[in-house]
Amino acid sequence: MSTEERVDRLVRDADPGGLGVLGDLGGVKKDLLEEILSESTLDRVVEVPRRRLRVRGFAGVVAAAAVLVSVLPMSIVVRGQSDDRGVSPIATVDPGVVFSPLAMAAAQRNPRLLIDRSGWKVTDLSGFTEEQGMIRFRRGGRELEMNWYPASVYTYRYSDRLADGPAKSVRVDGRPGDLFQNLNGDFTVLLRPRDDVLVEMSTSGNWSREDLDRILADIVRVDARTWLAALPAEMVMPVGERAAKVLADVPLPPGFDVAALEDIGVSDSYQFGVGVTSRVACGWIAEWQRARASGDEAAVRRATEALRGSHGWRVLRDLDRAGDWSEVFWDYADEVAAGTVRDGYVQALGCR
């Protein structure tokens, strides 16, 4: 598969909650979708689609904005603990825990809905600071994914879901919503907008209506600190510590600012790895271009060797088992090592 085909595939798979391919939409739908995507999806990597993971939230090619500046050691009290099935995401944080103002502000804007039932764990998170985002919960073979969007797309989302059949009324955390079921048996719950945010929930796995009703009754809205504390420890790990693990065997380009990685924010391991390695790639390509233009052959060799060696970086090898990002990265790295680079690298790698 060529680089262009891989990039096209990433963009094609960047389908916000099933909105559809731009070319398949007409008139108002197309204009609306283009407006939604223009700011925060197609030209940045918010969530990179994975080969073996169903992605119904928005996607593209760069990471979400600043979230967590510092998190002190946590003391978490969890309700619904179960040794054999995990723990409920609902948690309260020791008052000594300090979240950054950016993290708190983003959490305040977030829908902050959690499943208060034993065994459900947060497995994926992206777009935390964006107007559009996704959080996925899993227990056994069942998944419940929550996507949030600007309230302005509610009418479109509702009419689009009517293709699955008539809506049935439900309530989640005391708020009204509409339930749809498609031909595959998967359920979608579209909540009425609150605080200018629309939440759409979707199931995958073996769900019955009774199963769904029980879980909907256990979904609650929590405060910002509780929501942040409910995320897996890795997601809220101080960015510097997290980045150090990712970059352990990665040569850094001149002037690389690890502190600037703070703006990748709270995200799952895949999205964080993409965000970090995109910065590294862009830095080395910029250095290679500078060195070529100035005739600095030693610097050209260093940049070439760094990018050629990326096939051995642990982070990219790990990411390659989960999605397509590493393949795109290596395609451009190999081109630079061979002495050329296409203009498309800026968009494909999310360079700023």
C-alpha positions in Angstrom: 0.0 0.0 0.0 1.5 3.4 -1.0 1.8 6.3 1.4 -0.9 8.2 -0.3 -3.2 5.2 0.1 -2.4 4.8 3.7 -3.0 8.5 4.4 -6.3 8.4 2.4 -7.3 5.4 4.5 -6.6 7.3 7.7 -8.7 10.2 6.5 -11.4 7.9 5.1 -11.6 6.1 8.4 -11.8 9.4 10.3 -15.6 9.1 10.3 -17.2 11.1 13.2 -19.6 8.6 14.7 -20.7 7.3 11.3 -21.3 10.7 9.6 -20.3 9.1 6.3 -17.8 9.9 3.5 -17.9 13.4 2.3 -18.4 12.4 -1.2 -21.5 10.5 -0.3 -23.2 13.4 1.3 -25.1 16.1 -0.6 -26.2 19.6 -0.1 -26.8 20.6 3.5 -25.3 17.5 5.0 -22.0 17.9 3.1 -21.8 21.6 4.1 -22.5 20.8 7.7 -20.0 18.0 7.9 -17.3 20.1 6.2 -17.9 22.8 8.8 -17.6 20.4 11.6 -14.4 18.8 10.4 -12.7 22.0 9.2 -11.4 23.1 12.6 -10.3 20.0 14.4 -10.2 16.8 12.5 -8.9 16.4 8.9 -6.0 18.8 9.3 -4.8 17.6 12.7 -4.3 14.3 14.4 -7.0 14.1 17.0 -7.4 10.4 16.9 -5.6 8.1 14.5 -7.9 5.2 13.4 -6.6 1.7 14.2 -6.8 -1.4 12.0 -8.2 -3.7 14.5 -10.3 -1.4 16.7 -13.7 -0.1 15.6 -13.6 3.7 15.7 -16.9 5.5 15.7 -15.6 8.8 17.1 -13.8 11.5 15.0 -10.3 10.9 13.8 -7.5 12.5 11.8 -3.8 12.8 12.1 -2.5 15.1 15.4 -3.1 15.0 19.2 -5.6 16.8 21.4 -4.6 20.1 23.1 -3.2 20.8 26.5 -4.7 19.0 29.5 -2.6 17.8 32.4 0.3 19.8 33.7 0.9 18.0 37.0 -0.8 15.3 38.9 0.5 14.5 42.4 0.3 10.9 43.7 -3.3 9.8 44.0 -5.2 8.3 46.8 -8.4 7.0 45.2 -11.5 5.6 47.0 -13.5 3.5 44.6 -17.1 2.4 44.9 -18.2 -1.0 43.6 -14.8 -2.7 43.9 -14.6 -6.3 42.6 -11.4 -8.3 42.7 -12.5 -10.6 39.8 -14.2 -8.1 37.5 -12.2 -4.8 38.0 -13.6 -1.7 39.6 -16.2 0.9 38.8 -14.9 4.0 37.2 -16.5 6.1 39.9 -13.8 7.5 42.2 -13.2 10.3 44.6 -9.8 12.0 44.8 -7.8 12.7 47.9 -8.0 16.5 48.5 -4.2 16.7 48.1 -4.3 15.7 44.5 -3.6 18.7 42.2 -4.9 18.8 38.6 -3.8 21.6 36.3 -6.2 24.4 35.6 -6.2 23.3 31.9 -7.2 19.8 32.9 -9.9 21.1 35.2 -11.3 23.5 32.6 -11.4 20.8 29.9 -13.1 18.4 32.3 -15.7 21.1 33.1 -16.6 21.3 29.4 -16.6 17.5 29.0 -19.9 15.6 29.5 -18.2 13.7 32.4 -20.5 10.6 32.2 -19.3 7.4 33.9 -20.7 4.0 34.4 -21.2 3.4 38.1 -21.1 -0.4 38.0 -18.4 -2.9 38.9 -16.1 -4.2 36.2 -16.5 -1.3 33.6 -13.2 0.2 32.7 -12.1 3.2 30.6 -10.0 1.7 27.8 -9.7 4.6 25.2 -9.9 8.3 25.3 -9.3 11.0 22.7 -10.2 14.6 22.0 -10.4 15.4 25.7 -10.0 19.1 25.2 -11.8 19.3 21.9 -15.4 20.1 21.0 -15.6 16.5 19.7 -14.2 13.6 21.6 -14.6 9.9 22.5 -14.4 7.8 25.6 -14.8 4.0 25.5 -15.8 1.7 28.4 -15.3 -2.1 28.3 -16.4 -5.0 30.4 -15.7 -8.5 29.1 -16.8 -8.7 25.5 -19.1 -5.6 25.7 -18.2 -2.1 24.9 -20.0 1.2 25.4 -18.6 4.2 23.5 -19.6 7.8 24.2 -18.9 10.4 21.6 -19.5 14.1 22.2 -20.2 16.8 19.6 -21.3 20.4 19.5 -25.0 20.7 20.2 -25.4 22.3 16.8 -25.3 18.9 15.1 -28.1 17.4 17.1 -30.8 17.7 14.4 -28.5 16.1 11.8 -27.5 13.3 14.1 -31.1 12.6 15.0 -32.3 12.5 11.4 -29.3 10.3 10.5 -30.1 7.8 13.2 -33.7 7.5 12.0 -32.4 5.3 9.2 -32.1 2.6 11.9 -35.8 2.9 12.6 -38.1 4.9 14.9 -36.7 6.3 18.2 -37.7 5.0 21.6 -37.5 7.3 24.6 -35.0 6.6 27.4 -33.5 8.6 30.2 -29.8 8.8 31.3 -28.8 10.6 34.5 -32.3 12.1 34.5 -31.8 13.5 31.0 -34.1 12.6 28.1 -32.7 10.7 25.1 -33.7 8.5 22.1 -32.7 4.9 21.5 -32.1 3.4 18.1 -31.2 -0.2 17.1 -29.6 -1.0 13.8 -29.9 -4.2 11.7 -26.7 -5.6 13.3 -28.4 -5.4 16.7 -26.2 -2.6 18.0 -27.8 0.2 20.0 -27.3 3.9 19.8 -28.5 6.4 22.4 -28.7 10.0 21.4 -29.0 12.3 24.4 -30.6 15.7 24.2 -28.0 18.5 24.3 -26.9 19.8 27.7 -24.5 22.7 28.2 -24.1 23.0 24.4 -22.8 19.4 24.2 -24.4 16.4 22.5 -23.6 12.9 23.7 -24.1 9.9 21.5 -23.6 6.4 23.0 -23.1 3.2 21.0 -22.8 -0.4 21.9 -20.7 -3.3 20.5 -20.7 -6.9 21.5 -23.5 -9.0 22.7 -26.1 -6.6 24.2 -29.8 -7.1 24.9 -32.2 -4.3 25.5 -32.4 -5.4 29.2 -28.6 -5.2 29.4 -28.6 -1.7 28.0 -31.4 -0.5 30.3 -29.4 -1.7 33.3 -26.3 0.1 32.2 -28.2 3.3 31.3 -29.6 3.4 34.8 -26.0 3.3 36.2 -24.6 6.1 34.1 -24.1 9.3 36.1 -22.6 12.7 35.6 -19.8 13.5 38.0 -17.7 16.5 38.9 -14.4 17.3 37.1 -12.1 15.9 39.8 -13.9 12.6 40.0 -14.0 12.3 36.2 -10.2 12.8 36.0 -9.6 10.4 38.9 -11.6 7.7 37.2 -9.3 7.5 34.2 -6.6 4.8 34.1 -3.4 5.9 35.9 -1.4 5.9 32.6 -3.7 8.5 31.1 -3.2 11.0 33.9 0.4 10.3 34.5 2.5 13.4 34.4 3.4 14.0 30.8 7.1 14.3 31.4 7.2 10.9 33.1 5.0 9.3 30.4 7.1 10.8 27.6 10.3 9.6 29.1 9.1 6.0 28.7 8.0 6.5 25.1 11.2 8.2 24.2 13.6 5.9 26.0 15.3 4.6 22.8 14.3 7.5 20.5 17.0 10.0 19.3 15.7 13.5 19.7 16.2 16.2 17.0 18.1 19.4 18.0 16.0 21.8 20.1 13.3 19.2 20.9 11.3 20.5 23.8 9.9 17.6 25.9 8.0 20.2 28.1 6.0 21.2 25.0 4.5 17.7 24.9 2.2 18.8 27.7 -0.3 20.0 25.1 -0.9 16.4 23.9 -3.0 16.1 27.0 -4.9 13.2 28.5 -5.3 10.4 26.0 -4.9 6.6 25.7 -1.5 5.0 25.0 -2.0 4.9 21.2 -3.0 8.5 20.8 -0.2 9.6 23.2 2.4 7.6 21.2 1.2 9.1 18.0 1.4 12.6 19.4 4.9 12.2 20.7 6.4 10.5 17.6 4.8 13.0 15.3 6.7 15.7 17.0 9.9 13.7 16.7 9.4 13.0 13.0 8.6 16.6 12.2 11.6 17.8 14.2 14.0 15.5 12.3 12.6 16.3 8.9 12.9 20.1 9.7 16.5 19.5 10.7 17.3 17.5 7.6 15.8 20.2 5.4 17.8 22.9 7.3 21.0 20.9 7.0 20.6 20.2 3.3 19.9 23.9 2.6 23.0 25.0 4.5 25.3 22.3 3.3 25.8 20.8 6.8 26.5 17.2 5.7 27.2 16.0 9.2 23.7 17.2 10.3 22.2 15.6 7.2 23.7 12.3 8.2 22.5 12.5 11.8 18.9 13.2 10.7 19.1 10.5 8.1 20.4 7.9 10.5 17.8 8.8 13.2 14.9 8.4 10.8 16.3 5.3 9.2 16.6 3.8 12.7 13.0 4.5 13.5 12.0 1.0 12.4 13.6 -0.2 15.6 12.0 2.2 18.0 10.0 0.4 20.6 7.1 2.9 20.6 6.5 2.6 16.8 6.8 -1.2 16.9 4.1 -1.2 19.7 1.9 1.2 17.8 2.3 -0.9 14.6 0.4 -3.8 16.4 -2.6 -1.6 17.0 -2.9 0.7 14.0 -1.6 2.3 10.8 0.3 5.2 12.2 3.7 3.5 12.2 3.4 2.5 8.6 2.8 6.1 7.6 5.7 7.3 9.8 8.1 4.8 8.3 7.1 5.6 4.7 8.1 9.3 5.1 11.2 8.4 7.2 12.4 6.1 4.5 11.9 8.7 1.9 14.0 11.2 3.8 16.7 8.5 4.4 16.7 8.0 0.6 17.2 11.8 0.1 13.8 13.2 -0.6 10.5 14.2 1.0 7.1 15.1 -0.3 5.2 18.2 0.7 2.5 16.0 2.0 4.5 15.1 5.1 3.2 18.2 6.9 -0.4 17.0 6.9 0.3 13.3 7.1 2.6 13.6 10.1 0.7 16.5 11.7 3.5 19.0 11.7 2.8 22.5 12.8 
